[in-house]
Amino acid sequence: MLSAIREIGLIPFFKGPVAGFSVQEMTPPEHWFDTSDDLGPWDWKVDVVQSGEIAYGKFIRGGKAAFATVECYAHLMNWRRSLSASEPDPAGRKVLDLMSAQGSVSSKDIRTLLGVRKNAADAVVSRLMWQTRLLIGDIQRVYRGPTLKYSGWQTCTFCAPEALFGAEDGTPVFGGFSPFSAENPLEVGCTPEESLAFLMGRLRAAIPSATDRELRKILD
């Protein structure tokens, strides 16, 4: 799975607008819900996220989960944050402020902060992920019972892309882009339109049968 993400650059986890283009569809059916200790892609994603080289979150259209290399995610940030819809609303801003103060946030943190139930908190998180303001920073396996059995249950925390992949000095930039150091892998050095063209080119190379309209459904 990690090799496929590196090669393609950006790929949805689940079936989406382009037939055959997802981790789910690339996985042999017998391994999608694997009953072995590996538990298939649902478990493999933990190691992919913890590799430190892949962005993971619900950052494609419709709040769908996807993986991206840092290079492709940086171009997605550059494109997505140029859109008017990428500006956080008041609830989103509160979450970003809390994250700025403590480095990362959990779902429980967000529910407590906003005084809402899980579904409402999840909606705020999904918006922030689409806006490229938030990513899943870490995933931890949960071991339960007297034998500490792991059956696929996981917990995650969220953080800013800048905190994961940004400036070497670790300075977070929560309100959008500001001058980055030359070593910052999130600095793409081009216009949003050029970033969009770069991503379209990567996707066309991976799925030449897809139309531009289908590809834009992934990126917009």
N, C-alpha and C positions, 0 to 999 in steps of 0.2 A: 504493500500500500504506500509506504514511504517513497519507494522508487517511482511509482506512478505519479505521485504528487510532484516530485522533483522534476520529472520529465515534462509533465503537462503544464505545471505552473499554477493552475487554479482548477479545482474540480469539486462539484457538489457531492455531498455524502449520499443523498437519496435521489431517486429518479426525479427528473426535472423536465424542462421544456425541450431538451435535445435528447432524443432516444439514444440509449446506449452510453450516455456520457454521465456517469456517476460511479462512485465507489461501489454502490449497491449493485449496479448492473455489471460491473467488472469482476465482481466476486462470484465464484462458483456457488450456486444455490445451496449446496450442502454445507458451505462454510459461513453463510450469512448469519444464521443462528447456530453457531457451532456448539456442540455439547461437550467438547473437550475442554481442557483447562485454558486454552487460548481464547475461547468464546468469540472468535471471529473479529470482524472490523469493529464491533462495539467495544471490544477490549483493546484491540490494536491501537485505537485512536489515543489511548492514554500514553503509550510510548511515543507516538508521533508528536503529540503536544509537548511531552517532556524532552524531546530531542533538542528543543530550543531553536529549531530552524524553520518551523512551520506555523503559520497563523491558522487558528481554528475558531469558528464561530458562525452565527447566523447572519452572514453578511451578503447573501445574494437575495434576489427578489423573492418576496413572499415569506421572508423570515426563515429561509431554508439554510441548514448547516452546510458549510463548505470548508475545504482546506485550500491554502495557498502558500506558495513560497514567499519569503520576505520580499523578494523583488516584485512579484506580481501584486502582493498586498500593498506595497508602497505605491504602485501605480494606481491601484484601486482607490486608495486613500486620496491620492492627488485628484482623481476624477470625481469621486463621490463627494468629497468635501467642497467641491466647486458648485454643487447643486444647492439651491435654496432650501430644499427639504432636509438638508443635512445639519441644519442648525438645531441644537437640542432645545426641547421645550423646558418649561420650569421644572418639571419632575426630573427630566434627564439632567438638567444642570445641577440639581441637588445631589444626584448620584455621582456625578463627576467631581463635585466639590468634596464629597465624602471620600471618594477614591483618591483624590489628590492629597487629602489629609492623612490617610492610613495606608496608601499604596495599593491595596486591592479591596474588593468587597465580595461578600457572599450574597446569595439570594435572601437569606435571613436578614442580613444587614439592610438590604434594600427594602424589604417588607416593613422592617421596624422604622426605618427612616421616613418612608412615605405613608405609613399607617394603612397599608393596603394588603389584600390577600394575594396568594401566590399568582393567580392568573394575571392580575393587574401588574404585579411586579415583573412578571415574565414579559409582558407587553412592552414595558419601559426598557428592559434589557434588549429585547429584539430590535426596537427602534434605534437604540444607541449602537448596536452592532451593525445594523444596516448603514448608519451614519459614519461608520468606521471610527467611532469614539471608544469602543469597548471590544475586548476580545476575551476568550476563555484563556486565563493565564496559566491555570494548572488544573489537573484532574487527579483525584486520589481514589484508589480502590477502597471499598468498604468491606471489612471482614467481620462476619457476624457469628453469633452462637458460641457454644463451648469449644467447638473445633476451629473457630475463626474461618469459617467457610466463605470463600469469595464466589458469588454467583452472578457477577456482572454489575452489581449496584455500585454507583460512583457518586462522588460529590465534586463540585468545581468552584473555583473562585474566578472573579473577573478583574481585569486591569486594563489600563490604556495601552494601545499599540506602542506608544512611545516608551512606556516602561519596560516592555518586552524587547523591543528591537531598536530603540532610539539612540540618542546621543550617548557616547561612551561615558560621559560624566554622570549619566543616569538622570539628568534633568528632565522631568516630565513636561509635556506641552499639551495641556488639556483643552485649551480653547481653540486649537487649530494650529496651522503651521507658523513657525517663526524661524528666524535664522538658525540653522542647524550647523553642527560641526561637519567638517569634510568627511569624517569617519561615519556619519550617520547613515545607515542603510535605508532609512525611510526618506531620505532626500533624493528625489529622482531627477531633479534638474531639468524639467521640461514642463510644458503647459498641460493643463488638464485634458485638453483635446488630444495632445500627443500621447498622454498616458492611455486614453481610451483606445487610440489607434494601436498602441503597443499590445494591449490586452486582446483586442479583436484579432490581431495577427497571431498571437499565441493560441487562441481558441480555434481559429481557422486551421492552423497547422495540425491541431489535435483532432478536430472533427470537421474535415473538409466538406462533408455532405450537408452541414448545417447552413441555414440561411442567416443573413445578417440580422434579420428580425429575431430569430431564435437566440442568437448570441447576445443581442442587446437585452433580452429577457433575463439573462444571467447577470449582466453588468449594471443594469439600471435600477 
